[in-house]
Amino acid sequence: MRTLILGGDFPPGAPVSEVFLAQEFDVSRTPIREALKQLQHEGLVEIRPKVGTFVREPTRREIVELFQLKESFEGLAAGLLARRGKVREISILERNVEESDEAAAEQDVERYAELVHEFHHTIITGADNNKLAEHYERLMNQLAYHRLVLRTAGHPGRISSSTSEHRTVLAMIKDKDHFGAEAAMRNHVYASSREVLTDSRDRTD
């Protein structure tokens, strides 16, 4: 259910039918209700008594606050990864930025979004900090980040800029410059937040 919501099968504001989900997963409505309560706790849906359940979209203020946390988490993770030296995540990131260049050249938004997810996830796992990964996962669920990437990827030049920022982060990590890696990652997340907030403002104008 979480995957369906985060993947865009249920867009923001859309009703979430217990009957449909029960049929989709071939279960009774009782476990569906329990799962929806958990998703409400995570900030993904809103349950309105006697009305229904709806996909929730973060407010502009919530997006700002969540991106501030994202910047801190990912900056920390990049610095921790830089301290670890040559680990398997480095090879994954090297391959990722090469494929991101291809996606940028082809303006393949779907592939770009997948690679963005992999890049950031790899930075977090490469930090080798279980508590950081645990809190980060919940943050990304609340932010519904994949939807945001798809929405902003169409901004002129954003895919190329994002890929260039990824390369800078990777270069700092490979140089074992943990201060530089953290700063580069923070700058990248801040740039991403500006794109998202600009898009959000345009949608409400």
C-alpha positions as CSV (number, residue, x, y, z in Angstrom):
1,M,0.0,0.0,0.0
2,R,2.9,2.3,0.8
3,T,4.5,1.5,-2.5
4,L,1.3,2.3,-4.4
5,I,0.9,5.7,-2.7
6,L,4.6,6.7,-3.1
7,G,4.7,5.4,-6.6
8,G,1.9,7.7,-7.7
9,D,-0.8,5.0,-8.2
10,F,-2.9,7.1,-5.8
11,P,-2.2,10.8,-6.5
12,P,-2.3,13.5,-3.7
13,G,-5.9,14.1,-2.6
14,A,-7.2,10.9,-4.1
15,P,-9.6,8.7,-2.1
16,V,-8.2,5.3,-1.0
17,S,-10.8,2.6,-1.1
18,E,-10.7,-0.1,1.6
19,V,-12.8,-2.3,-0.7
20,F,-10.5,-1.9,-3.6
21,L,-7.4,-2.6,-1.5
22,A,-9.0,-5.6,0.1
23,Q,-9.7,-7.0,-3.3
24,E,-6.2,-6.1,-4.6
25,F,-4.4,-7.8,-1.8
26,D,-7.0,-10.6,-1.3
27,V,-7.5,-9.9,2.4
28,S,-10.4,-8.8,4.6
29,R,-10.9,-5.1,5.3
30,T,-9.6,-5.4,8.9
31,P,-5.9,-5.6,8.0
32,I,-6.4,-2.9,5.4
33,R,-7.8,-0.6,8.1
34,E,-4.8,-1.4,10.4
35,A,-2.4,-0.7,7.6
36,L,-4.1,2.6,6.8
37,K,-3.8,3.7,10.4
38,Q,-0.1,3.1,10.2
39,L,0.1,5.1,7.0
40,Q,-1.8,7.9,8.6
41,H,0.8,7.8,11.4
42,E,3.5,8.1,8.8
43,G,1.8,11.1,7.2
44,L,0.9,9.5,3.9
45,V,-2.9,9.3,4.2
46,E,-5.6,11.2,6.1
47,I,-8.5,9.2,7.6
48,R,-11.6,11.4,7.9
49,P,-14.3,9.7,10.1
50,K,-17.5,8.9,8.2
51,V,-16.0,10.4,5.0
52,G,-13.1,8.2,3.9
53,T,-9.4,7.9,3.6
54,F,-7.4,10.2,1.2
55,V,-3.8,10.5,0.1
56,R,-2.2,13.3,2.0
57,E,0.2,15.8,0.4
58,P,2.6,17.7,2.8
59,T,1.9,21.4,3.2
60,R,4.5,23.9,2.0
61,R,5.8,24.4,5.6
62,E,6.1,20.6,6.1
63,I,8.1,20.3,2.9
64,V,10.5,23.0,4.1
65,E,10.9,21.3,7.4
66,L,11.3,17.9,5.9
67,F,13.9,19.1,3.5
68,Q,15.9,20.7,6.3
69,L,16.0,17.3,8.0
70,K,16.9,15.7,4.7
71,E,19.8,18.1,4.2
72,S,21.1,17.2,7.6
73,F,20.7,13.5,7.3
74,E,22.2,13.2,3.8
75,G,25.0,15.6,4.6
76,L,25.9,13.5,7.6
77,A,25.7,10.3,5.5
78,A,27.9,11.6,2.8
79,G,30.5,12.6,5.4
80,L,30.4,9.2,7.1
81,L,30.7,7.4,3.7
82,A,33.8,9.5,2.8
83,R,35.5,8.4,6.0
84,R,35.0,4.7,5.1
85,G,37.3,4.7,2.1
86,K,36.9,2.2,-0.8
87,V,33.6,0.4,-0.1
88,R,31.2,-1.3,-2.5
89,E,28.8,1.7,-2.4
90,I,31.5,3.8,-4.3
91,S,31.2,1.5,-7.3
92,I,27.5,1.8,-7.3
93,L,27.7,5.6,-7.2
94,E,30.2,5.6,-10.0
95,R,27.9,3.5,-12.2
96,N,24.9,5.6,-11.1
97,V,26.3,9.0,-12.3
98,E,27.3,7.5,-15.6
99,E,23.8,6.2,-16.2
100,S,22.4,9.6,-15.0
101,D,24.4,11.3,-17.7
102,E,22.7,9.1,-20.2
103,A,19.3,9.8,-18.7
104,A,20.0,13.5,-18.8
105,A,21.0,13.3,-22.5
106,E,17.9,11.5,-23.4
107,Q,15.7,13.5,-21.0
108,D,14.4,10.2,-19.6
109,V,12.5,11.5,-16.6
110,E,11.4,8.1,-15.3
111,R,14.9,6.6,-15.5
112,Y,16.3,9.8,-13.9
113,A,13.9,9.5,-11.0
114,E,15.0,5.9,-10.4
115,L,18.6,6.9,-10.5
116,V,18.1,9.7,-8.1
117,H,16.5,7.4,-5.6
118,E,19.4,4.9,-6.0
119,F,22.0,7.6,-5.5
120,H,20.5,9.0,-2.3
121,H,19.7,5.5,-0.9
122,T,23.3,4.4,-1.6
123,I,24.7,7.4,0.2
124,I,22.6,6.5,3.3
125,T,23.4,2.8,3.3
126,G,27.1,3.6,2.7
127,A,27.1,5.6,5.9
128,D,26.7,2.3,7.7
129,N,24.6,3.9,10.5
130,N,21.4,1.9,11.2
131,K,19.7,4.6,13.2
132,L,20.3,7.1,10.5
133,A,18.9,4.8,7.9
134,E,15.8,4.1,10.1
135,H,14.9,7.8,10.6
136,Y,15.7,8.6,7.0
137,E,13.3,6.0,5.6
138,R,10.4,7.5,7.6
139,L,11.4,11.0,6.5
140,M,11.4,10.0,2.8
141,N,8.0,8.4,3.2
142,Q,6.5,11.5,4.7
143,L,8.1,13.6,1.9
144,A,6.9,11.3,-0.8
145,Y,10.2,12.2,-2.5
146,H,9.8,10.1,-5.7
147,R,6.7,12.1,-6.6
148,L,8.6,15.4,-6.1
149,V,11.4,14.3,-8.3
150,L,9.1,13.4,-11.1
151,R,7.3,16.7,-10.8
152,T,10.5,18.9,-10.9
153,A,12.5,16.8,-13.4
154,G,10.8,18.8,-16.2
155,H,12.3,22.1,-15.0
156,P,14.7,23.3,-17.7
157,G,18.2,22.1,-17.0
158,R,17.4,20.4,-13.7
159,I,18.3,16.9,-14.6
160,S,21.7,18.0,-15.9
161,S,22.3,20.2,-12.8
162,S,21.3,17.5,-10.5
163,T,23.7,15.0,-12.1
164,S,26.5,17.5,-11.9
165,E,25.8,18.0,-8.2
166,H,25.9,14.2,-7.8
167,R,29.3,14.1,-9.4
168,T,30.6,16.7,-7.1
169,V,29.4,14.8,-4.0
170,L,31.0,11.6,-5.4
171,A,34.3,13.3,-6.1
172,M,34.5,14.5,-2.5
173,I,33.6,11.1,-1.1
174,K,36.3,9.4,-3.3
175,D,38.8,12.0,-2.0
176,K,37.9,11.0,1.5
177,D,37.1,14.6,2.2
178,H,34.3,14.2,4.7
179,F,33.8,17.9,5.3
180,G,33.7,18.6,1.5
181,A,31.3,15.6,1.0
182,E,28.9,16.8,3.6
183,A,29.0,20.4,2.3
184,A,28.5,19.2,-1.3
185,M,25.6,17.0,-0.3
186,R,23.9,19.7,1.7
187,N,24.2,22.1,-1.2
188,H,22.7,19.5,-3.5
189,V,19.7,18.9,-1.2
190,Y,19.2,22.6,-0.8
191,A,19.1,23.1,-4.6
192,S,16.6,20.3,-4.8
193,S,14.4,21.9,-2.2
194,R,14.4,25.2,-4.1
195,E,13.1,23.4,-7.2
196,V,10.4,21.7,-5.3
197,L,9.3,24.9,-3.5
198,T,9.3,26.9,-6.8
199,D,7.1,24.2,-8.3
200,S,4.8,24.3,-5.3
201,R,4.5,28.0,-5.4
202,D,3.7,27.9,-9.2
203,R,0.9,25.4,-8.5
204,T,-0.8,27.7,-6.0
205,D,-0.4,30.9,-8.0
